[in-house]
Amino acid sequence: MSDRPWRLAGALCGVVVLFDQISKAAIEANLVPGEQVDALGPLVLTNTHNSGVAFGLAGGGGAAVIASTLAALGLIVYLFWRNPCRPAMWVAVGLLAGGALGNLADRVRDGAVTDFIDLPLWPAFNLADIAITAGVGVLAWVYLRDPADG
């Protein structure tokens, strides 16, 4: 069996973590917490910190949120291990793992995730959150397209 899907997933994961961490560092360096800057149209850049999971749920979860993240990463790796050559599976895994690791790095380092993209009627989020959401979408597409291995 080829290790190419693993290498591709790992590379995508690394790119997601890199861009996520660079973008968060830029926000932290240029905006004080709570500051908001109009960017483009309805897009506002802000510097906010989320100690919970998506949309601030389970705020202050600490070790439980970290443990849940590690469990989710384990599940993702297991699904990939079962059939790494499944079309587009490496994309889903790379996005999901990269997003999870980007936010996990924040949690371990700072105790909270830095969110900075603020759109009307939606909680602030970051590039890792976008990668996770896209990864879930690709994973659903992979399994809905060919549910035989699900």
ABEGO torsion letter per residue (X at the ends): XBAAAAAAAAAAAAAAAAAAAAAAAAAAAABBBGBBBBABEABBBBBBBBABBBGGBGBGAEAAAAAAAAAAAAAAAAAAAABAABBGAAAAAAAAAAAAAAAAAAAAAAGBBBBABBBBGBBBBBAAAAAAAAAAAAAAAAAAABAAAX
